[in-house]
Amino acid sequence: MTYQPATISDDLINLPKFPGWVTSLRPETLEDVAFLSGAALSHLHLVLSRVDLPHALLRDRLALRAAEACVAFSGRPERAGELRDAVHLLRPGDLPGPAGETYLAWRRAAERPVSIKTLGRALPAFEPGQIAGWLDTGQGMPVARAAMVLEAVLTKAPRSDVPALILADIALAQALGWDHLMPLLATGLKRADLRKQGDDLRFACYRSLISSVLEAVRLSVDLARRAAHLKAVAPKLRAKGAGDAVKMFLTRDAMAPSALPLTDRAARRLCDRLVDLGAVHELTGRDTFRFYGV
């Protein structure tokens, strides 16, 4: 007897749905959450293997969500809109403030392939050797390794929630063979989880990934659909530089018209045209200082 090899659809939007039993079961033991989070990560790994997924855009959107979670951990009120303002409205010489620094750290960590050099840019308060030492702390299976790195950083630097979570996500990515960090842990953890240790912390990390991976898969499919539509309408755009602008929209969570490679007037007209075509959305609800995103 021969068996048909397992295949997945070439269409990202029609990938098999996230297994319902992963989220419907109520895990009570460390073994339960370890198994379920492994199933979730395996499904995400399939999704991330798709070449038609806008990977950079996905990472940038997840970085915003991770930053939002970390800002909430610190007790600050800023949410996605304020974080975008803190970064995208910066002028030369301006300081982004604590919330903006958090968002910038996540964006810088996620935008380039993982290396000690790129991490130094995202986490300038720490020496490269210190970062490398923490990443070497993690041993064992991917999520357990990430939890060990998280615990090691927070033990040495208890107030460094953002660096600790970034390095934990990097340890996870390295263990799974991903070239880039995928911001996952922060969005599923609770503030109290960051003070846990040992098996309690591992349990929290496993549990958090079940929910955060589900959201990442949903976001992936949504962004793939939106990116496909943007590419489909791109030939209708006549403005010089429109092609480069479309590429920028496919890599960044939000764009100000002034950041596009067009004149101010042409950039605003292009954004309005893309909104009319349903290819991008205006994200602020304001009449001025607007941002647009897929």
N, C-alpha and C positions, 0 to 999 in steps of 0.2 A: 504494500500500500504506500502511496506517496501522499505528501501533504502539500497544500498550497502555501507558499511562504506568506507571512503576514505583510500587509501593505497598508499604507495610509493614503488618503486622497491627495492628489496634486493640488487641490484647491484648499487653501488654508481655512477658508470660511466653512468648508464642509468636513473638517476634521472630526473624528469621533468626539462626542461630547464628554466633558469631564465626568468620570464615573460617579454616579449619584451616591453610591455606598460610601465613598470617601468622606462625604460631608454629613451623611445621614446617621452614621454610626456615632455612638457616644464613647469615645475611648476613655478607659479608666486606668490603664496601666502604661508604663513606659514602653512596653513592647507594642501595645496597641497604637500609640501615637507615632512610634518609630515606623511601623508598617504603613500606616495611612499617609504619613508625610512622604515616605519613599514612593508610594504610588502616585501622589500628587506631583512630586518632582519629576518622576519618569514621564508623566503626561506633558509637563511643561517642557521637558527636554525635547520631545517630539515636535512641539510647536516651535521652539526656538531653532530647530534645524531647517525650517522653511526659509528659502532664500527670498521669497516675496514678502516676508514680514518686514516692516520698517523698523529694524532693530534699534537704530540710534534714537528714533522717536519714542519707541517703547521704553528704553532705558531712561530717557529724559523725563518722560511722564511719570515713571516709577520713582525717579529721584525726587520729583516734586512731592509725591505722596509720602515718601520716607522723610523728607524734610518737614512736612506738615506734622507727621507723627512725632518727630523729635522735638519740634517747637512746643507741641502740646505737652510732652514729657516735662519740659522745663517750666511749665506753667504760664507760658506766654500766650497771648490771644491771637497772634497772626495765623491766618489760614492761607489757602492756595492763592487767592487774589492778592493779598498783602505780600506774600512771598514773591510773586511775579513782579509786583511793583518794586520791591526792595532790590531786585537784581536788574530788571530790564530798564528801569528809569535812572540807573546810576550814571553819573557824569564823571569824567576824569577827575580824580582827586577826592571823590565822594567816598564815604564809608558806608557799607551796606547795613550796619547794625547787626546785633546778635542773630536775629532771625534770618537776615540775608546771608550772613556768614554760614549758617547751617545749610541753607539751600545751595550756596556756591560749593560748599564742601562735597555735597552729594553729587552735584552736576559734574564737578571736576573728576570725582572718583569714577563716575560711570561713563564718561564720554570717550575715554581712551582705553586700549587694552591694558590689562593689569600689569604693572611693573612698579618697582620701588621708586623709580623716578617720577612716574605719574602720581603715585601716592604721596610723595613728598610735596607735590603741588597742592593736593587736596588737604593734606594734614601737615601744614608747615610747622606746627608746634612740636613735632616729634622728629627725632633723628632717624635717618634711613636704617641704621643698625637696630634701633629700638623697634621700628616697624617690622623689620625682617625677623627679629627675635620673637615678637608676638605671633607672627604668622607661623613660625616653626613650632610654636607651642602645641598647635592642634594636631591630634593624632586620631587614627581610627576612621570610622565612617563619616561621610560628609557633614551631616547635621551635628553629630557629636563633636566633630572637629571645630565647627563654627562656634558651638557653645563653649568649648574650651578656650578659644581665642577671646570670645566675649568676656568670659570670666577673668582671664589673665589680664586683659587691659583694664577692666574695671577694678581689679584688685590693686593694681599699681597706680591707677589714676581714676579714683572713684567718681570724679565729676566729668569724665570724658565720655559721655554717652554716645555722642555722634561719632568720634573716632572708633570707639569700641564696636558700634554697630556696622560701620563701614568695613572695618577689618574682619568682622565675623562674616559678612556677606562675601568678602573677597576670599576668605578661607573656604566658604561653601562653593563658590564659583571654581576655585582651583581644584577642589576635590572632585567636582563634577566635570572637569575638563572644559569649562567655558572660558573664552578669551577675555570677556568683560564681566565686571561686577553686575549683578542684577539686584537692585534694591528690593529686598523681600522681607527680611526679619523685622525691621522697625515697624512696618505697617500692621504686623500681626501680634506683636508683643504689647504688654501693658507696662505702665511705668513701674509697678511693683515687681514685675518679672526681672527687671534689671538689677535688683538687689538679691536675687536668688543665687544659689551656688549648687554645684554638683548635679545630682539627679534631678533636683527640682528645676534647675535652670535648663537642663536638657529637655525635660518634659515640656517646659514653656516654649522652647524653641521648636520642638517637633509640632506642638499644637499650633503655634503661630503660623508655621509654614503651610499647614493644611488650608487655612483661610486665605493667606496672602497669595499663595500660588493659584488658588481658584480665581482670585481677582485679577492676577496677572494674565492668566489664560483668557479670561473674558475680555480684558483690555486688548490683548494681542489680536483676537479675532475682530474686535471693533475697529482697531487701528488699521488692520489689514484691509478691511472693507473700505474704510475712508481713504486710505492711501491709493487703493485701486481706482476709486472714483476720481481722485485728484489727478492721477496719471492719465485717466481717460479724457478729462476735459482740458488737459494741458495744451493739446494742439489748437484749441480755440483761442488761446491767449496770443495777442499780437504784439504786446509791448516788448521792446528790446530789453533783454535781461530776464524775461519771464521764466525761461527755462531754469536759470540759476535760482530764481526765487522759489520755484516749485521744489527744487532739491533741498533748499533750506527748510521749507515747511515740512519736508519728509524726515528731517533729522532733529527738529527742535519742538519742544512743548508749546512754545509761544513765540511769536515774532511781532515786533513793532514795525510799522511800515518804514520807519527811518533806518532800520537795519537791513532792508532789502537793497539789492544792487541796482536801484533805479532812482530817478529824481523823486523828490518828496511827493509831487503831484501824481506822477506816474505810479508810485508805490501805493498811494491811497486808492487810486482808481483800480489798480490790479486787485487789491484786497477786497474792494467793493464788488468787483466782477466775480471773484472767487466765492464770495458769500452768496451772490445771486445764483451761481451755478451749484450751490450746495456742497462745494469742495472744502471750504474752511468755515470756521465759526468765529464770530467776534466774542471775545472771552470776558470783557470787562463790563459791558453794559453802559459804558460812558460815551459821551460825545467827543471827548478829547483824550489824548494819551491812551489810545486803544491798542489792544493786542489781539492777534489772530492766531488760530491754531487748527490743525486737522482734527 
